[in-house]
């Protein structure tokens, strides 16, 4: 790559000549044009391409002197404008052609009619499970290419369109890319913004038409072999290693996934250019050791590149890295020096034109930006550090993760709404472990079909560097103030990009660089103690927090410094663990389980993680059996006592007092016996009365009203029962008369929760209603003026 010039370069090169940017304008323009065109119609995208083509012809004619002699400056920048316009033409035209297929009238008619069809498809990627709603089987997402639709009325539609299959039958799990099949299902409209023409909701198993291609069968066997080799390993390392090597995160522990997200290490589980570089680099080292010629080395690297892409599947970042590597290998074979930045630009342009949908892929964007940061920023930073007498190896190790993080920071901030302060040091610490884990993991996959014991040994060796990654992520995520809030969306991304560019430009001058360093140090020293001692979350004076855990419940009542009562654990260990971390909860004197449905107990491992839980309060109704077993297992593993209380049971610690109000007796034969035997508790926190109603439905609410006076249920804060469902007694709501009603509910949950009539009833009774699906974590605060509610901000669904 081309280094930076200048006596004191510590940012971008002092002159544009230091980098070959001739293809950059074309690549960026093609990318942006494709991204914009995905949200347009084929006709509009075609018009955009035609307008850009006309402007390009006029500009080119002017530069060639056909329309007058251009000035020197105009000529210098004119060809850049032509390249940008050509990029717009290519990106818009390529996308318009795909949109014409996507929006073809025969397909659109079937989709609009929600027709039941027999679909003949070719699988594009491995089926991917999604986290389903509690009690429902996970939905598999299968991306496929359409061969033919045949409707019940005999209509046949043949088109090279893309289809997204939603399936729940386990037979879909074993499919491989390239597999041809027929499936029955009902068509639905896609979200839009991509090239998917239709969604097929499959009603049964697929009917394969012969085996998948032999290359994909071989890759599938190697991936399965790697999973088998990792089975004897501890869960954290065994689930992480396939993600590092081939991007298979099916066994990745949710807690590890959350730690990687907080520390900015998620990119390690998305196979990208770094993996390609490691594998090709290892092959080059072997070729040099064997003293083969450059031509043979190029062939070996090319074969390794093709094999690795097939093994890990052609994901966006892998395609980008493989295309760039192929261009570099071609340059090496031709005996010409490799120009890394033009190779990256060519890779971006080629991939976007071949598959315009990559333009909206976040992984693709992060991969390209990280590579651009390594090419544009890392060399200058490395050289600047070396001039300051930093050892060469350390200078490289410091510059590379810093450059990648700076380049990717705006996109990550726009997605997550946070800026990570631990990402650079965490990625720096794991650099030495990535290459050994990747090479040993690939070796385990390659030898697994013929030597299972050798594969297990290679996986065991790889588990040690994987263990280091887990440790760094765990402790990095636990650091206080490791992330700072930032505006999300396009606004936040553009804001951080502007700040980054301004700082990089300022850092090119010695005086400004020192001023920036002083200001940054002052800001860190000035704001960090404030954040640690007077954090904005949780807000001062909070009495209850409803965690945003998706479709489920998890509530927290503060007992003392680092101590809290937790009521229910939500459906996901990583999510409830994250909420408790944000609240600074380290010890739980009492964990209340209202009932054993998965949306209340499946996340219990996250509650116990790194925390001492003294006692667990459970209901008398022990169904569903699996949920009861899950809670008992977690309690035994955490050495926590288990209490099954009767009505009137009381508990007190600090300013928290609890009393069990229901169920007054075991209810059988109701619409949902587990829900109607939920523990219902009245809590008092710092004088604020809170009613925690679990998932109690109409039958339990009526039974409680019959066995206790209405004043027993009076509360200022109500945790609305059963996620705001319609199965609730109006007299119960009247008896509570809450000032604040908190609804724990998931986005697009499929149950119709919360019920609009129920919300209207609460609002009509004078309650301020807040929901975790729209407002995120919710904290009720008591101050001198009464009660207030602080919403942390909606969290995207997992």
N, C-alpha and C positions, 0 to 999 in steps of 0.2 A: 504494500500500500504506500501511498505517497505521504511523506511526513510533512510537518509544518515548518515554515521558515520564519526567520525573524530572530532578533536577539533575545527577546523575552516573551515568546509566545506561550500563553497558557490557556488559550481558548482556541477558536477557529484560526485558521491560517490568516496571516496578515494580508494575503493577496489571493484572489480567486484562482490564480494560476497554480496554486499549490494542489488543487483538486481538479480532476477532469469532470466538469459538470455538464458536458454537452448533451447527455441524454436525460438529465434530471428533469428539465422542464417538460419533455415529452412524457416521461413516466408519471410525474405528479399530475399532469393534466389528464392523462388517460384514466388514472385512478379516480380523480374527482369527478370526471365526466361520467364514468360508469356508476359511481356511487349516486350521483344525482339522477341519472337516467333510470335506476332501479325503482325510483318513486314516481316515474312518469309513465305515460303510455308509449307504445311503440311509435306512434305517429309523432308525438312531441319530441321524443328522443331523435327520430330521424330528421326532424326540422332543425334541431340543435346541431346535428352533425352537418347538415347542408349549409347552415349559416357559417359554421366554423370553417368548412371547406372553402366557401366563397371568400371569406376574409383571408385565409391562408394563400389562396391564389392571387388576390390583389396585393397582399404584402410581398409575396415572392416576386411578382412581376415588377413591383416598384424597386425592390432590391437589385433585380437584374437589369435595371435601367430601362425597362419597357414602358414605364409610366413616369419617366423623369429620373434625374440623377439624385440619389439620396445623399444626405450629408454624412460625414464620417461617423458621427455618434449614432445617427439613425441606422446606418449600415451595421455598426457594431452590435447593436441590440436588436436589430430587425430579425436576424436569423433565430435569435432566441424566441421572439414572438411567433415566428413560423413554426418552430418546434412545438411550442405550447399549443398552437392552433391545430397542428397535426395530431397531437395527443388528444385534444378534445374531439376531433373527427373520429379517430380510431375508437376511443372509449365509448362515445355516444352511439356510433354505428354498430359496433359489436354488441352492445347491450340492446339496441333497438331490434336487431335480428333475433335475439333470444326472447325479448318481450313479445314479439309477434307470434312465436311458438307458444309462449305461456298463455297469452290471451286469445288464442285461436277460438273462433266461435263454437265449433263442435264440442270442445272441452268445456267452455264456459257454460253452454246450455246444460250439460250433464251436472256440472257443479251447482248451478243455480237451482236445478230441480232436486238437488240432494238425492240423486239417483242411486239405486243399488246396482252395482256392477260386478262383473268378473274382470279383474285387472291382471294383465300379463306384464310383469315387471322384471327389471334387472337390478339387483341390490348394488348400491354405490358404496356404502360404508357399513361397518359393524353395527348391529342393533345396540342402542344405548338406552339403559333404563333411566327413568326419572323417578324422583321421590313422589310417590302417590299420596293421596290423602289417607289419613289414618283408617285402617280397616279395609282398604282397597288394594288390590294387587298393583304392583308398579307397572306403569305404562312404558312400553318399548317404542322408541322412536327409530324408524327405519327409513333412511333416505334411498330412493330408488329412481331409476329411469323408466319411463313408460314405454312399453311396446304397443299395447292395445287395451282399450276399454271396450267391454261388451255389456250393454245394458239389458235389462229384463225385456224391453220391448224390441230387442233385436238390433239396435243401433250399434255400429262398430266404429270406433275412433282410433286411428293410428297416428301417433305423433311422437317426436323425440323430446317429450316434455319431462319435467321433474315432478315427482310425487313424494309426499311425506306420508308414511304409513304409521298409524297409531294402533298398536296391538297389545293385547294382554295375554294371549295364549303363549305358554312357555316354549312351544315349538319354534317361535320366531327367534329365540335367543341363539340358536346354533347356526344361523345363516352367515355366509361369508360374502365379501364383495365379489361381484361377477356372477353370483348365483341367479339363475333364471327361474321364475316361479309364477304361479297363478294364485290369486287370493280373492276372496269375496268380501265385499264391504260396502259401506255407504259413503258417498262423496260429500265433502264439506269444503267451504271456501278457505283458502290460506289467509295468513295475516296480511300479506302484501309486503312490499319492500325487498323482495328477493325473487328468484326465478321459479319458485314452487308454483306449479299450475293448479294443483289440487291436493287436498288432504283425504286420504282413504282411511276410514275407521273400520279396521278389519274385524270381522265377526267370528273368525275361527282361525285354524292353523293354515299355514301356506302349503301349497302343493308344488314341490320342487320339480323342475324339468331337467333331470340329470344332475350331475355333480358340478360344483363351481370349477373355475379354471385351476389347472394343476399348480400354478404359482400361488394362488390364493389358498389352496389346500395346504401347500407346504408352509406358507406363512402362518396359517391358522394353527398348524401342528406345532410350529416353533413357539408361538405365543402361548398356546396351551401348555407346552412343555416348560416354559418359563414360570407359568403360574404354579405348576406342580412342583417345580424345584424350590419355589418360595414358600410352599405350604408349611414345611417344618420350622420356618423362621418365626420370630415374634411378630405379632399382628402388625405393629407399626412399620417395621422394616419390610416385612413380607408384603404388605399392601403398597408400600412406597416404591419398591424396586421396579415392578413392572411399569409403573408410571414414569419413572426416570428413563427407562430403557426404550419402551415402545409406546408410551402414552396411554397405557391401560390402567385406568384409575378405578376399576370396578371394585377392588378390595381395599381402596384407600380409606383409612380410618377417618371419620368425620372430624375428630379433634385435630389430627395432623393436617387435614385439608384447611381447617380454619387457621391454624398456626402459620401455614405457608401463605395464606392470603394476607394475614396481618403483617407478616415480615417481608412481603414483596417477593416471595420465592415461588409463587404459583407457576411462573414460566418454566420451572424445572420439570413440572409434570406434563407440560405440553411440548412434545418433541419438536425441536426447532433446529436452527442452524448450528447451535453449539454441539448438538448430538452428531450432526452430519460431519462437522469439522473434526470431532473426536475420532469417529470411526475412520474417516478418510486419512486423518493424520496417523492413526495406528497402522493402517495399511501401508502408508508411505514409509514409516519407520521400518516395517518388516521388509519392504522392498529394498530399502537402502542396506539393511543388514544382510540381505541375500545378494547384494551387489548386482541387481538387475538394471537394465538400461531404462532411460526415461520413457521410451515407448511402452515397454512392458509395464512400468509403474503406472502410466496413465490408464492402460487397459485394466489393470487390477483395481485401481481406484474407481474407474467407471463401473466395473462389475459390483464392487462393494456399495457404491452409491445406489445403483438400481436395486440391489438386493435389500438394502436397508430401507429404502422408500417402500418397497413392497411389504416388508416385514411390519413397519409401523403404520401402514396405510397412508395414502396420499392426502394428508391433512394440509391446511393452508400454509402453515409455516414451514412444513417439510418440503412442500412443492417449491416454495420460494428459495429455500436453501439448496435444494437439489438442482433447480434450474441455474442458480448462480454458480454452483459447483461445476455443473456441466459446461457452462460457458468458460469457466476458468480452466477446466481440463482441456477444452478445445484450444484455448490460447496456448496452454503448455505444450500440447501436441504439435501446434503450428510453429513452435519455437519463438513465440512473441511474449514479451513480459505481460504478466497478468495485471490488469487494471481493475481493482476491486470495486471501486465506486461505479464505473460504467457497467460492470457485470451486475451489480445490484439493481441499477436502473433498468437494464435490459430485462432482468428477471421479473421485476415488477410489471413492466409494460407487457411482456409476453404472457404472463399469468393472468393479468386482468383482461386481456383480449381473448384468451382462450376460455376463461371462466369469469365473467363479469361479477358473479356473486361474491368472489373473493374481496371485492372492493369494500364490502360491509362487514367483513369478518374481523373481529377484534383481535384474534390470535395472529392473523396475517398482519394487521397494523402494528401490533407490538413487536413482532418478529422483524419487520422491515425497519421500524424505528430503532430497535436495539442495534441492528447491524449498521445502520447509518451512524448512530452514535459512536460505535466502535471505530468506524472508518474516519469520521470527521473530527471527533473530539479526543478519543483516547490517545492517538499518537502525540499530539501536542502536549497533553497533560502528562503523559509518560516522560517526554523529553524535558518538560519543565521541572518535573520532580527529580530527574537525573541530574539536571544542572544544579539542583539544590542538594546534591550529594546523597540522594536517596538511592540505595542499591538497585540495580536494574530489575531484578526479579520482583522486588517489593513495589517498585514504581509501576511495573506492568500490572501487578495484582491490584494495586489501588486504582489505577486509571480505568481499567476495563469495566468493573462493576459500576463505578461512578458514572462513566459515560453512558452505559446502557440505561442506568436508572434515570439520569437526567433526560435522556431522549424519550423514554417511555412514560415519564412522570405525568405529563399532561393528560394522556389517554387514561392512565390508571386513576388519576384524580377525578376525571370526568365520570368514570364508571362507578367508583367506590365512594366518592364524596369525602375522601380523606387524603392526606399527604403523609406518607410513612417516613418517620425519622430513623427507623431501624433498618430500612431496606438495604442501604449501601453497606453498612458494617456486616449485616447478616449475610449478604451475597458475597462479600469479601471473605468471610470466615469459611464459607462452604466451597470456595473455588478449588482447593486441593482435593476435595472428595468427589467432585462430579465426574472427572475422567475415569478414575478407577472403578467407580460404581457402574458407569455406562459400559466400559469395555468388558468388565467381568460379567455384567448382566447379559450383554450380547453373546458372550462366550457360553453362558449357561443355556441361553435359548438355542444356540446353534448345535450344541452337543446333546441336548435333551432327548432327541429321538433315538440316538444310538448308544448313549452312555448316561442313563439317568443319575447314577451315583456321582459321576463327574459333574453333571449339571447342578446337583445339590451342593457339591463342594464349592463350585464357582459362585453359586448364589450365596452360600455362607460367607465366602470371602467378600462378596459385594455388600453383604449386610452391614459390615463394619463402617465403611464410608457412608452408607445409608443411615446408620445409627447416628453418625455425627450430624447429618442434615436434620434429623428429627430433633436432636438436642438443641441445635442452634435455633431452629424454628420455635421450639417450646419456650426456651428462655427469652428469646427475642420478643415473642408475643406477650410474655408476662411483664415486660418492662413497663413502668408507668409512663404515660404520655408518649408511648411509642408511635402513636398516630395523632395527627391534628385534623380537625374538621376543615373541610374545604367545599366551596360550591360544587355541586354535581352537574352532570350534563355537559352540553356543548359550551355553555357559558364558563363553567369551571375549568374545562380543558383549555379553552382559548385564553382565559385569564392566567393560568399557570404557564402556558406557552409564552405569553407576552412577558411575564416576569422572568422566565428562564432566559429568553433571548436578550432582554435588557441586562441581566446579570452577566451573561457571557460577553456581550459587547463591552460592558464596563470593565470586565476583568482583563481586557486586552491592554489597558493602560495602567501603569504602576500606581499612580495616585488614586485613581478610581478603585483599583483592585484592593488597595489597603483600606479605603473608605468602606467598601462593601464588606470586607472582613471584619472591621470594627463594628459596623452596624449589625451584622449577623451575630457576632458574639454578644453584643449588647442585647439584641432581641432575645437570644437564647437564655442569657442570664436573667433577663428581666421578666420573660413570660413563663419560663419553665417552672420556677418556684410557685408562681401564681397558679399554674395549672395543677401542680402537685398538691398544694395546700388549700386552694379554693377553686377546685375544678368546676367547670360549667355543667358537668354531668357526673354523678347525680346532682340535682339542684339542692341547695341548702334547705333543710326543713322538710325533706320528703318523708311521707308516711307509708306509701305503697307505690310499687312500680309494677306495671303490667308489661312483661317482656314481649317483644314482637318475635314470636317463634313460628309464624305461619299458622296453619289450622291446628290450634292446640292452646293449652293454658300453661303459663308459668308466671307466678306472681311472687313478689319479694317484699317482706316487711322488715324494716331495720330494727335490730335489737341493740347494737352497740357498734363500736369501731371495728369494722371488718366482720361483723356478725349479723346474721339475718335469718329469719324464718322464710323458707321457700315453700310455696304451695303449688304443687304439680311441676312437671319437668318438661312439658312440651314433647314434640315428636322427634327432635333432632338433638343429639348430645352436643354437637359443636355450637349450635345456635344458643342453647340455654347457657352453656359454659361461657360464651362470649358476653351474654347479658350480665352474668354474675361477675365476670372480670371487670366490665365497665363500671359496675357498682362497687367494686373493691371488696366483694364478699370472699372471705377466706375460711370462715368457720360457720357451720350451720347447726345450731342447737336443736332444731326441729325441722324435719322435712315432712310436709303433709301431702299425702296422695289421696285425692278426692275419690277416685275410682280407677279401675285398671284398664281403661281403653288406651290404645297406643298413642293417641294425641295428647295424653296426659302423663304417660310413663316411659315412652320409648327413648326419651332423652335423659333418663336418670343417670346414665354413666357420666354425662357432662356435669351433673350436679356434684357427684362424688369426686370428680377429677381434681386432684390437688387440694382437696378440702376435707376437713374432718366433719362428719355428720354424726351427731350424738344419737338422735332417735328418729325413727320413721313412724308416722301416724298413718294407719291404713284402715279402709272400711271393712265392715264385717262381710260384705258381699265379695266373694273371691273370684268372680268371673269378670272378664275373660281370663282363662287359666294361664295363658302365656304371659299376660301382663302381670298377674300376681307372681308368677315364677320369676319374671324379670326383676321385679322390685325386691323379692326375697333374696335373689342372687346378689344384687347390688348391696343390699344391707349386710349380708354375711361377709362379702368381700371387704366392705368398709368398716366392719366391726361395729355396726350401728344396731341399737336395740329397736325392736318392732313393737308398737302399741296398737291395739284394736280397741278404740274407746266406745263407750256408751253415751247416750244423750246426757248432757250435763257435765261431761268431763271438762276440766279446766287446766290451763297451763299459763305460766307467767314467767317472763324474763325481761329485765330492763323495763322499757315503757310499752312492751307488747303483752297483751292479755288475750287469750283465746278461750272460747267456750263452744262446745259442739251442740248444735241445735237440731241436727237431723242426720239420717232419717229416724223418726220416732220408733219405727219397727221395720223389719225386713219386708219389702214390697215385692210381690211375685205376680207374674202374669200381666205386667204393664207393657206399654209400647217398647220400652227398653229398660229391663231390670237393672243392668249395671248403672245406667244414668240415674234411675230413680232410687238408687241406694247410695248415691254420692254423699260423701261427708259435706255437710253445710256448717260453716263456722261463722260466729260473730267475733270479730277482732277489734280490739281497741289499741290504737297506736298514738301515743302522746295526746290522748283525749279525743282522737278522731275515731268514730265508729265505722267499721268496714264490714260489709257482709260478703262472705266468700261462698258462692252458691254452687260451685262445681258445675256439673251438667244436669242438675235437678230439673226434671220436667214437671208437667202439670200434676201428675199423681203424687209425687213427693211433696211438692209445694202445698197441695191441698191437705195432705196428711199432717204436715208441720203446722199449718194454720189451725187444724182441729185440735192439736195437742199443746198449743202454746198461745198465749195472748198476742195480738198483733204488735204490741209494743216491743216484744222480744226481737222482732225483725227490723225495727227502726234503725236506719244507718244513713250516714252522710255520704258514704261511697258504696256503690254496688258493683261487684264483679258480676256482670250479667250472665245468667246461667246459659249453658249449652251454646255459647258463641252467638247468642242473640237469636236462637231459633224461635219458631212460632209456637212451640209446645210449652207455653207458660201461662200460669193463672193470673188474670188481671188483678184479682184481689191481693195476690202476693206482692205484685209491684206497688199496689196502693199502700200496703202495709209497710213496705220499706221506705217509700217517699225519699229517694236519694237526691242529693244535690249534684252528684257526679256519677255517671254510669260508664264503666269501662267494658268494652267489648273486645275480647281476645278472639281474633278470627283471621283466617288466611285469605290472601288474594285469590279470586277466581276459584273458590274451594269446591265448587260442584254440588254443594248441599243447599245452595240458596241462602246461606248465612251471611250476614244477619238479615232477619225478616224485616222488610220495610214497615209493616204494621207494628211490630214490636218496638222498633226505633221511634216511630211516631208516638206510641203510647208513652214511652219514657220521656220524650221531649215535651209532650203535652202535660205530663205531670211536673214539669219544671226542672228536669234533670239536664245537665249538660252532657251530651253523649259523645264519647270519643272511641275510635276504633284503631286497633293495631295494624290493620291492613292498609289504612290510609295515613295514619299518623306515626307509626313506628312505636318505639318504646314510650310508655306513658307514665309519668310520675305525678302523683297527687301531692301537693305541697301545702303545708300549713304555715302561714305567717301571721303577722299582726293584724292583717285585714281579713283573715278567713282562709278559705280554701282556694287554691289555684291549681291548674294542670299545666305541666310542661311536657311537650312532645319532642322527642329527640330527632324525629324525621323518619319517614318510611324507609324500611329496609327492603331491597329487592328480594323476590321470592327465590329459594334454592331448588 
